[in-house]
Amino acid sequence: MISQIRNFSIIAHIDHGKTTLTDRLLEATGTVAMGGTVRLMDSNPIEVERGITIKLAPVRMLYQDKILNLIDTPGHVDFSYEVSRALHACEGAVLVVDATKGIQAQTIANFDKAKDAGLTIIPFVNKIDMQAAEPERVALEIIEILGFKQEDIIFGSAKSGIGVTELLDAIITRIPCPRSEAKIPSEVEGLRALVFNSTFDTHKGVIAFVKVISGEINKKNRDNLMLFASKEKLSPLEIGFFSPDMRASDHIEVGEVGYIATGHKDIRSVTIGDTLTTFGAIITPVEGYQRPQPMVFMDIYPIDAVDYRNLVDALGKLALNDASLTYHAASSPALGHGFRVGFLGILHAEIVTERLSREFEVQVVNTAPSVPYKMTLRNSEKIEISSPADWPAPESILNIEEPMVTLTIYTPEQYVGGIMELTQGKRAEFIDMQYVSSRVRLNYLMPLSELITNFYDRLKSVSSGYASVQYDHAGYGPVDAAKVDVLLNGDPAEALSFVSPRFSAESRARVIVDKLAELIPRSLIEVAIQATIGGKIIARSTVKAFRKDVEAKLHGGDISRNKKLLNKQKRGKKKMKQMGSVSVPQEAFTEILKI
């Protein structure tokens, strides 16, 4: 019965305890044994070690004759697209707020997403048993900022289980059953199921996570399934639900969340946001959502060239589980063959490179992160460039636009000065400042390129780790930018080229050429390191050559003999410089790309 179903999600700022709360809910409903493995919903070792959730995961629980379908979600801003997927499959959400930290930037962002989706939201103040907890202050923030009433708030501790039963009761009584549109008889409306996520299994192929909006997936129609938009035919090997592992079932009813093991070997055949239906059915497709667009790009190369084939296989397997990961072939004279990879953000990039190393044993070096620029050329052509290597000639560019973000920072009042100084140096445009309870909310418009280059580390430093950040993409804005080429004895080192606002290009170039001068080992030839914009040198450094003492075997005599030998050495070195090539060690590239 659809009236017995409750679909909900848990949303929160990172590290506020939502995954631990999920563990307690699973134990309290008897879904798993008490005192079992912690962080049950985080199957990836990196998720457990970093204390974050990367991929959303659904699970079914039974409580007081009700079916509770819970979808756990990430908290980090880079994975906010996972949150939006989860909310499309829910009617309610539990908003977790840490009693020691209060409302943070991502708390409000997730609250707004849930509110816009029309979900019933239950605030849960977590960690009330910690010594630094201030539940009354945090409750006041929830009332003042988010508009809840005192009686709406549940206090508890996911770690000790305080308030978990009260929360389960609230989920049953406050969150409605699946919406009325799901009550349309299946023989009239036909099967409609939202594909809200997918993953890959070696034996079962692509596994689609679905929420049935109307109709039912059962033995009668399971061999007649199709995806509405792509017209892809599906003949599932298995259907079922998560509890929390996959459990096969002979049907998935209206309002329920489950999975379909499609048997397909290409995850691109199952599009997120598509509507699952049956051949011949006349339906209105479920309103889907856009596939997340990568906004941070890096070139990734194997440190050992023999690992290239392993890198190809590893990226292919990662892409099967991560619809937001894009990549295509790239090459560099210095680093060999690799890939241009698109990510959602810097943390996303870190997770992927760490998984390449740990899960697939492929050690990689990556170029500096860049963002996609939109350009209008003088011939009126419009292009988008995500790699400095593709940058057109300066004289052909009419104007350039860069991606912008709206940035929200929550911080204790004493750190406002340092944060404002930081953001000013990052080309951020101040919008407004609001005092919220004991903290300050700062709003900015900032270029994405400034956000991805060392912003988080510097923000942690100036705020002693107390500030939190949330950002949303805000279209594109004009910028006077230029590509800076790095030359080694006149030859371009394309892997070290970068795009910079013109006003700061020289200072950044100076740092890189000086660092290269430290890292490139001295040899018998002098190495000139130059940074140029459109052929104009803006920074230079030199690695001096070793000087052989050609006079060592001479003892006295005419000084002209000495000069003759020195001039001969000079001519020889000049010839070596013209004919030889600069050998840059791999470690030098690795160190430079960390700047």
VMD Tcl script that draws the C-alpha trace (Angstrom):
set ca {
  {0.00 0.00 0.00}
  {1.32 3.38 -1.01}
  {0.06 4.90 2.25}
  {2.58 2.75 4.15}
  {5.59 4.17 2.29}
  {7.82 7.03 3.45}
  {10.62 8.21 1.16}
  {13.10 10.56 2.82}
  {16.67 11.76 2.66}
  {19.19 12.93 5.25}
  {20.87 16.24 4.39}
  {23.50 18.22 6.28}
  {26.73 20.14 6.13}
  {29.81 17.92 5.89}
  {30.77 16.15 9.14}
  {27.55 16.99 11.01}
  {26.84 13.30 11.58}
  {24.36 12.25 8.90}
  {26.13 8.96 8.08}
  {26.36 8.01 11.76}
  {22.66 8.85 12.12}
  {21.95 6.52 9.20}
  {23.77 3.72 11.02}
  {21.62 4.29 14.12}
  {18.40 4.28 12.07}
  {19.40 0.98 10.47}
  {20.05 -0.51 13.90}
  {16.89 0.92 15.50}
  {14.71 -0.57 12.75}
  {16.40 -3.96 12.92}
  {17.73 -3.64 9.37}
  {21.23 -4.48 10.66}
  {22.45 -5.96 13.93}
  {23.16 -3.63 16.85}
  {26.79 -2.69 17.38}
  {27.87 -3.78 13.93}
  {30.17 -2.07 11.46}
  {30.09 1.72 11.57}
  {29.52 3.91 8.48}
  {27.52 1.15 6.81}
  {26.46 3.39 3.92}
  {30.02 4.37 3.02}
  {31.30 1.39 1.05}
  {34.34 3.16 -0.42}
  {37.44 3.10 1.87}
  {38.17 6.74 0.96}
  {34.71 7.70 2.23}
  {35.43 6.03 5.57}
  {38.93 7.48 5.97}
  {37.99 11.04 5.01}
  {34.75 10.90 6.99}
  {32.71 12.02 3.98}
  {30.03 10.53 1.77}
  {30.74 10.70 -1.96}
  {28.02 8.66 -3.64}
  {24.38 8.59 -2.61}
  {23.07 5.21 -1.39}
  {19.48 4.06 -0.87}
  {18.24 1.62 1.76}
  {14.86 0.18 2.81}
  {13.84 -0.15 6.48}
  {10.70 -1.52 8.12}
  {9.31 0.29 11.17}
  {5.83 0.07 12.73}
  {4.41 -1.62 9.61}
  {5.77 1.20 7.45}
  {8.31 0.98 4.63}
  {10.96 3.68 5.08}
  {13.08 4.30 2.00}
  {16.13 6.32 3.04}
  {18.66 7.83 0.65}
  {21.91 8.92 2.27}
  {23.57 11.92 0.61}
  {26.99 13.62 0.49}
  {27.64 16.82 2.42}
  {30.58 18.33 0.54}
  {29.76 21.11 -1.92}
  {31.50 19.29 -4.80}
  {28.91 16.53 -4.58}
  {25.80 18.67 -4.26}
  {24.52 17.18 -7.52}
  {24.16 13.88 -5.62}
  {21.93 15.67 -3.11}
  {19.66 16.97 -5.87}
  {19.29 13.45 -7.25}
  {18.27 12.11 -3.87}
  {15.68 14.82 -3.29}
  {13.92 14.00 -6.58}
  {13.13 10.57 -5.15}
  {11.80 11.78 -1.77}
  {8.83 13.42 -0.09}
  {10.71 14.42 3.04}
  {14.14 15.19 4.46}
  {15.86 15.11 7.84}
  {18.07 18.20 8.21}
  {20.95 17.39 10.58}
  {22.66 20.28 12.40}
  {25.69 19.82 14.66}
  {24.98 21.14 18.18}
  {28.64 22.21 18.54}
  {28.88 24.12 15.25}
  {25.38 25.26 14.39}
  {24.13 26.18 10.94}
  {26.82 26.20 8.26}
  {26.89 27.27 4.62}
  {25.99 23.85 3.22}
  {23.19 23.48 5.77}
  {21.34 26.38 4.21}
  {22.14 25.27 0.66}
  {20.68 21.81 1.26}
  {17.70 23.28 3.12}
  {16.96 25.51 0.14}
  {17.18 22.55 -2.26}
  {14.75 20.52 -0.14}
  {12.38 23.46 0.27}
  {12.38 24.18 -3.47}
  {11.57 20.50 -4.10}
  {8.52 20.84 -1.84}
  {9.75 18.36 0.76}
  {8.65 18.14 4.38}
  {11.74 18.93 6.47}
  {12.45 17.66 9.99}
  {15.31 19.47 11.80}
  {17.48 17.21 13.98}
  {20.03 18.84 16.33}
  {22.81 16.25 16.62}
  {25.71 15.68 19.07}
  {23.87 17.15 22.07}
  {25.89 14.89 24.40}
  {29.22 16.51 23.48}
  {30.90 18.81 25.99}
  {30.99 21.74 23.55}
  {27.33 21.33 22.53}
  {25.02 24.37 22.62}
  {21.65 22.90 21.62}
  {19.62 25.91 22.78}
  {21.74 28.33 20.74}
  {21.61 26.10 17.67}
  {17.84 25.68 18.03}
  {17.49 29.46 18.10}
  {19.52 29.68 14.87}
  {17.22 27.10 13.23}
  {14.18 29.11 14.28}
  {15.57 32.51 13.24}
  {17.32 31.54 10.02}
  {15.24 28.66 8.65}
  {11.85 29.60 10.04}
  {11.03 26.46 12.04}
  {9.08 26.43 15.30}
  {10.53 25.16 18.57}
  {8.24 22.12 18.55}
  {9.49 21.13 15.07}
  {13.03 20.49 16.34}
  {14.22 17.07 17.56}
  {17.31 16.89 19.78}
  {19.54 13.84 19.91}
  {22.87 12.13 19.37}
  {23.53 9.82 16.46}
  {26.55 8.41 18.27}
  {24.70 7.32 21.41}
  {21.24 6.85 19.86}
  {19.52 9.63 21.83}
  {16.41 10.87 19.99}
  {16.56 8.25 17.22}
  {13.22 6.64 18.12}
  {11.60 10.07 18.36}
  {12.99 10.87 14.90}
  {11.60 7.65 13.42}
  {8.17 8.47 14.84}
  {8.36 11.97 13.35}
  {9.29 10.53 9.93}
  {6.13 8.39 10.00}
  {3.79 11.11 11.25}
  {5.15 14.20 9.47}
  {6.47 13.02 6.10}
  {3.63 12.25 3.66}
  {3.36 9.13 1.58}
  {4.38 9.47 -2.11}
  {2.56 12.28 -3.87}
  {-0.95 12.02 -5.24}
  {0.27 11.78 -8.85}
  {1.48 8.29 -7.98}
  {-2.13 7.25 -7.26}
  {-3.13 7.38 -10.93}
  {-4.16 3.80 -11.86}
  {-1.43 1.99 -13.74}
  {-3.82 0.89 -16.50}
  {-4.57 4.58 -17.23}
  {-1.18 6.24 -16.77}
  {1.15 3.30 -17.37}
  {4.48 2.66 -15.72}
  {6.60 5.74 -14.90}
  {9.75 5.40 -12.83}
  {12.44 8.03 -12.32}
  {16.03 6.84 -12.85}
  {17.81 8.87 -10.16}
  {21.20 7.14 -10.12}
  {23.16 4.29 -11.66}
  {26.19 2.20 -10.85}
  {28.05 -0.70 -12.42}
  {28.39 -4.31 -11.33}
  {30.77 -6.71 -13.05}
  {28.19 -9.51 -13.20}
  {24.89 -7.61 -13.38}
  {25.98 -4.76 -15.64}
  {24.54 -1.27 -15.20}
  {22.27 -1.07 -12.16}
  {19.65 1.67 -12.35}
  {18.26 3.14 -9.11}
  {14.58 3.96 -9.63}
  {11.61 5.45 -7.84}
  {8.27 4.23 -9.20}
  {5.98 7.23 -9.71}
  {3.03 5.32 -11.17}
  {2.31 1.76 -12.19}
  {4.47 -1.15 -11.07}
  {7.52 -3.11 -12.20}
  {6.63 -6.80 -12.03}
  {6.98 -10.20 -13.73}
  {4.42 -9.28 -16.41}
  {6.12 -6.15 -17.72}
  {9.78 -6.56 -16.76}
  {10.73 -7.89 -20.21}
  {8.95 -5.00 -21.94}
  {10.74 -2.08 -20.28}
  {12.26 0.90 -22.07}
  {13.77 4.29 -21.28}
  {11.49 7.04 -22.57}
  {14.06 9.56 -23.84}
  {16.76 7.24 -25.19}
  {14.31 4.53 -26.39}
  {16.74 2.00 -24.89}
  {15.14 -1.42 -24.34}
  {15.77 -3.07 -20.97}
  {15.33 -6.73 -20.04}
  {16.40 -6.80 -16.39}
  {18.44 -9.65 -15.02}
  {17.09 -8.78 -11.57}
  {14.89 -6.27 -9.78}
  {14.74 -5.55 -6.08}
  {15.47 -3.10 -3.26}
  {18.31 -2.17 -0.87}
  {18.33 -3.38 2.73}
  {21.13 -2.15 2.75}
  {22.56 -4.74 0.34}
  {20.68 -5.53 -2.86}
  {17.83 -7.98 -2.29}
  {15.97 -9.44 -5.24}
  {12.18 -9.09 -5.39}
  {9.50 -10.02 -7.92}
  {8.08 -6.49 -8.05}
  {8.60 -2.82 -7.16}
  {5.35 -1.07 -6.32}
  {4.23 2.50 -6.90}
  {5.98 4.90 -4.54}
  {8.83 2.51 -3.77}
  {12.56 2.94 -4.35}
  {14.44 0.00 -5.84}
  {16.93 -1.12 -8.44}
  {17.01 -2.77 -11.86}
  {20.04 -4.82 -12.92}
  {19.91 -4.12 -16.65}
  {22.71 -6.39 -17.85}
  {24.01 -3.55 -20.06}
  {27.78 -3.11 -20.10}
  {27.80 0.60 -20.96}
  {26.57 2.99 -18.25}
  {25.88 5.63 -20.92}
  {22.95 3.52 -22.08}
  {21.12 4.42 -18.84}
  {20.66 8.18 -18.58}
  {20.16 9.78 -15.17}
  {16.84 11.67 -15.09}
  {15.23 9.51 -17.80}
  {11.83 7.89 -17.29}
  {11.50 4.11 -17.22}
  {8.27 2.91 -18.86}
  {6.96 0.12 -21.11}
  {6.78 -0.13 -24.89}
  {3.51 1.25 -26.24}
  {2.56 3.16 -23.09}
  {1.33 6.72 -23.59}
  {2.81 8.65 -20.69}
  {4.02 12.04 -19.58}
  {7.70 11.57 -18.66}
  {8.87 12.40 -15.16}
  {10.53 15.80 -15.00}
  {14.21 14.96 -14.89}
  {17.23 17.14 -14.24}
  {20.38 18.12 -16.08}
  {23.45 15.95 -16.04}
  {26.09 17.74 -13.93}
  {28.59 19.68 -16.03}
  {32.29 19.48 -15.08}
  {33.70 22.90 -14.22}
  {37.30 22.01 -13.28}
  {39.69 20.40 -15.78}
  {43.10 18.78 -15.42}
  {45.39 16.79 -17.71}
  {46.33 13.49 -16.06}
  {49.38 11.50 -17.15}
  {50.80 8.21 -15.84}
  {54.14 8.71 -14.10}
  {55.33 5.50 -15.73}
  {54.50 5.36 -19.46}
  {53.90 1.60 -19.26}
  {50.85 2.36 -17.06}
  {49.01 4.18 -19.87}
  {46.82 1.18 -20.74}
  {46.05 0.69 -17.05}
  {45.04 4.38 -16.83}
  {42.68 3.91 -19.80}
  {41.00 0.95 -18.08}
  {40.87 2.69 -14.68}
  {39.21 5.87 -15.99}
  {36.70 3.75 -17.90}
  {35.74 1.88 -14.73}
  {35.53 5.07 -12.65}
  {33.27 6.67 -15.27}
  {30.91 3.69 -14.95}
  {30.19 4.73 -11.35}
  {30.50 8.50 -11.76}
  {28.27 10.13 -14.37}
  {29.93 13.52 -13.76}
  {33.42 12.34 -14.75}
  {34.41 13.17 -18.34}
  {37.70 12.54 -20.14}
  {39.32 12.50 -23.57}
  {42.82 11.81 -24.86}
  {45.62 14.36 -24.45}
  {49.37 14.31 -25.04}
  {52.44 16.27 -23.97}
  {56.05 16.14 -25.26}
  {57.23 16.18 -21.65}
  {54.69 13.89 -20.00}
  {53.64 11.59 -22.84}
  {50.10 10.34 -23.44}
  {47.32 11.01 -20.94}
  {43.80 12.41 -20.63}
  {42.01 15.71 -20.25}
  {39.64 15.02 -17.33}
  {36.66 17.10 -16.20}
  {35.59 17.24 -12.52}
  {32.91 18.96 -10.45}
  {35.47 20.56 -8.14}
  {38.87 20.19 -6.51}
  {37.74 17.59 -3.92}
  {36.20 15.56 -6.73}
  {39.56 15.66 -8.53}
  {41.41 14.61 -5.36}
  {39.07 11.67 -4.83}
  {39.48 10.46 -8.42}
  {43.30 10.68 -8.40}
  {43.42 8.94 -5.01}
  {41.18 6.14 -6.32}
  {43.44 5.76 -9.37}
  {46.39 5.25 -7.03}
  {44.78 3.01 -4.41}
  {42.20 0.97 -6.28}
  {43.94 0.66 -9.65}
  {47.59 1.16 -8.61}
  {48.18 3.81 -11.27}
  {50.42 6.67 -10.13}
  {49.63 9.88 -12.00}
  {50.80 13.48 -12.31}
  {48.26 16.16 -13.15}
  {48.53 19.64 -14.64}
  {47.30 22.75 -12.89}
  {43.48 22.96 -12.65}
  {41.70 25.18 -15.15}
  {38.12 26.24 -15.86}
  {36.18 26.48 -19.14}
  {36.42 29.90 -20.82}
  {33.93 31.15 -23.40}
  {35.35 33.26 -26.21}
  {34.13 35.30 -29.12}
  {36.69 35.47 -31.92}
  {37.13 38.37 -34.30}
  {35.49 36.32 -37.06}
  {32.35 36.16 -34.80}
  {32.91 32.46 -34.00}
  {32.02 31.44 -30.43}
  {34.12 28.73 -28.77}
  {34.67 27.19 -25.33}
  {38.21 26.40 -24.14}
  {38.99 24.21 -21.14}
  {42.71 23.67 -21.72}
  {45.52 26.24 -22.11}
  {46.84 24.05 -24.94}
  {43.77 24.97 -27.04}
  {44.06 28.72 -26.43}
  {43.81 30.62 -29.73}
  {46.27 33.30 -30.88}
  {45.80 36.52 -28.84}
  {45.17 38.64 -31.93}
  {42.19 36.46 -32.93}
  {40.30 36.94 -29.63}
  {37.60 39.60 -29.38}
  {36.44 38.96 -25.80}
  {36.69 36.31 -23.07}
  {34.25 35.21 -20.36}
  {35.02 33.08 -17.30}
  {32.67 31.06 -15.04}
  {31.48 32.85 -11.90}
  {30.10 31.57 -8.60}
  {27.99 33.08 -5.84}
  {29.97 32.41 -2.68}
  {28.55 32.25 0.85}
  {30.91 32.15 3.83}
  {29.81 31.58 7.45}
  {32.37 32.63 10.05}
  {32.74 33.78 13.66}
  {32.91 37.57 13.80}
  {36.59 37.79 14.79}
  {37.73 36.33 11.44}
  {35.78 38.70 9.17}
  {38.75 41.04 8.54}
  {41.09 38.27 7.41}
  {38.43 36.69 5.20}
  {37.58 40.00 3.52}
  {41.26 40.56 2.80}
  {41.52 37.05 1.33}
  {38.48 37.43 -0.92}
  {39.62 40.86 -2.11}
  {42.86 39.28 -3.31}
  {40.80 36.64 -5.10}
  {38.94 39.15 -7.31}
  {35.71 38.59 -5.35}
  {32.96 41.20 -5.60}
  {31.35 41.91 -2.22}
  {27.54 41.60 -2.23}
  {26.46 41.91 1.39}
  {27.12 40.90 4.99}
  {24.58 39.70 7.55}
  {24.95 39.05 11.28}
  {23.29 35.74 12.13}
  {23.21 34.86 15.82}
  {26.87 34.67 16.90}
  {28.26 34.50 13.37}
  {28.54 36.49 10.17}
  {27.30 35.54 6.72}
  {29.35 37.01 3.84}
  {28.11 36.87 0.24}
  {30.36 37.36 -2.78}
  {30.46 37.01 -6.54}
  {33.78 35.33 -7.38}
  {35.52 33.84 -10.44}
  {35.57 30.04 -10.23}
  {39.24 30.01 -11.24}
  {40.10 31.86 -8.01}
  {38.04 29.43 -5.92}
  {39.86 26.33 -7.17}
  {43.38 27.68 -6.65}
  {44.29 27.35 -2.98}
  {41.19 29.17 -1.68}
  {40.00 26.51 0.78}
  {43.40 26.07 2.43}
  {43.87 29.81 2.84}
  {40.34 30.22 4.21}
  {41.03 27.52 6.81}
  {44.21 29.32 7.75}
  {42.72 32.80 8.21}
  {39.66 31.47 10.08}
  {41.46 28.84 12.18}
  {39.19 26.27 10.50}
  {35.93 27.81 11.74}
  {34.63 29.24 8.43}
  {32.42 27.22 6.08}
  {31.78 27.75 2.38}
  {28.97 27.13 -0.08}
  {28.94 28.14 -3.72}
  {26.61 27.93 -6.69}
  {27.43 28.55 -10.33}
  {26.35 32.01 -11.49}
  {26.94 32.02 -15.22}
  {29.83 33.78 -16.93}
  {31.44 37.21 -16.60}
  {33.98 39.17 -18.69}
  {37.67 38.84 -17.90}
  {40.94 40.18 -19.36}
  {42.87 36.91 -19.36}
  {45.90 35.62 -21.22}
  {47.69 32.34 -21.76}
  {51.19 32.25 -20.31}
  {53.65 29.95 -22.09}
  {56.73 28.56 -20.35}
  {59.77 28.09 -22.60}
  {62.91 26.06 -21.87}
  {65.72 27.24 -24.14}
  {63.07 28.48 -26.54}
  {61.04 25.25 -26.61}
  {57.51 25.42 -25.12}
  {56.76 23.21 -22.08}
  {53.04 22.95 -22.80}
  {52.28 21.04 -19.60}
  {53.35 24.10 -17.59}
  {51.35 26.70 -19.54}
  {48.48 28.35 -17.68}
  {45.75 30.97 -18.04}
  {45.78 33.99 -15.75}
  {44.13 37.40 -15.44}
  {46.51 39.72 -17.25}
  {47.17 41.90 -14.19}
  {48.53 38.97 -12.12}
  {50.17 36.97 -14.92}
  {53.66 38.40 -14.40}
  {53.82 37.72 -10.64}
  {52.57 34.15 -11.08}
  {54.97 33.56 -13.97}
  {57.88 34.84 -11.84}
  {57.10 32.25 -9.13}
  {57.04 29.41 -11.67}
  {60.27 30.27 -13.53}
  {62.15 30.76 -10.25}
  {60.87 27.42 -8.95}
  {61.86 25.70 -12.20}
  {65.33 27.18 -11.88}
  {65.62 25.48 -8.48}
  {64.32 22.12 -9.70}
  {66.05 21.64 -13.07}
  {69.46 20.08 -12.39}
  {72.55 21.84 -13.72}
  {74.23 20.30 -16.75}
  {76.92 21.17 -19.28}
  {74.61 23.65 -21.00}
  {72.94 26.77 -19.73}
  {69.12 26.58 -19.56}
  {67.06 29.72 -20.15}
  {63.61 29.56 -18.55}
  {61.16 32.12 -19.89}
  {57.48 32.91 -19.42}
  {55.80 34.68 -22.33}
  {52.45 36.12 -23.36}
  {51.98 36.21 -27.11}
  {55.75 36.11 -27.63}
  {56.53 38.88 -25.12}
  {58.79 37.76 -22.27}
  {57.33 38.63 -18.86}
  {59.63 36.59 -16.58}
  {62.99 34.86 -16.94}
  {65.40 32.77 -14.92}
  {68.54 30.81 -15.80}
  {70.07 27.51 -14.77}
  {73.83 28.08 -15.04}
  {75.95 25.43 -16.74}
  {78.76 23.56 -15.04}
  {82.11 25.13 -15.90}
  {84.95 22.73 -16.57}
  {88.33 24.07 -15.49}
  {90.15 23.80 -18.83}
  {93.12 25.71 -17.38}
  {93.81 23.07 -14.75}
  {96.58 21.37 -16.76}
  {98.32 24.65 -17.59}
  {101.14 25.89 -15.39}
  {102.15 29.48 -16.15}
  {102.92 30.47 -19.74}
  {101.40 33.07 -22.04}
  {97.95 34.34 -21.00}
  {96.83 34.10 -24.64}
  {96.97 30.30 -24.30}
  {94.49 30.47 -21.44}
  {92.13 32.74 -23.41}
  {92.32 30.43 -26.42}
  {91.18 27.45 -24.34}
  {88.35 29.44 -22.68}
  {87.07 30.72 -26.03}
  {87.13 27.17 -27.41}
  {85.06 26.00 -24.41}
  {82.59 28.85 -24.92}
  {82.10 27.92 -28.61}
  {81.57 24.28 -27.65}
  {78.91 25.13 -25.07}
  {77.13 27.38 -27.55}
  {76.98 24.48 -30.02}
  {75.70 22.12 -27.29}
  {72.98 24.59 -26.36}
  {71.84 24.84 -29.98}
  {71.84 21.08 -30.55}
  {70.96 19.71 -27.13}
  {67.55 19.48 -25.46}
  {66.59 20.33 -21.90}
  {65.80 17.31 -19.77}
  {63.25 18.20 -17.09}
  {62.88 15.49 -14.41}
  {59.37 14.23 -13.64}
  {59.70 15.45 -10.05}
  {60.15 19.02 -11.33}
  {56.83 18.91 -13.17}
  {55.16 17.39 -10.13}
  {56.47 20.12 -7.82}
  {55.61 22.94 -10.24}
  {52.07 21.66 -10.69}
  {51.55 21.87 -6.91}
  {52.05 25.67 -6.99}
}
mol new
graphics top color blue
foreach p $ca { graphics top sphere $p radius 0.5 }
foreach p [lrange $ca 0 end-1] q [lrange $ca 1 end] { graphics top cylinder $p $q radius 0.2 }
display resetview
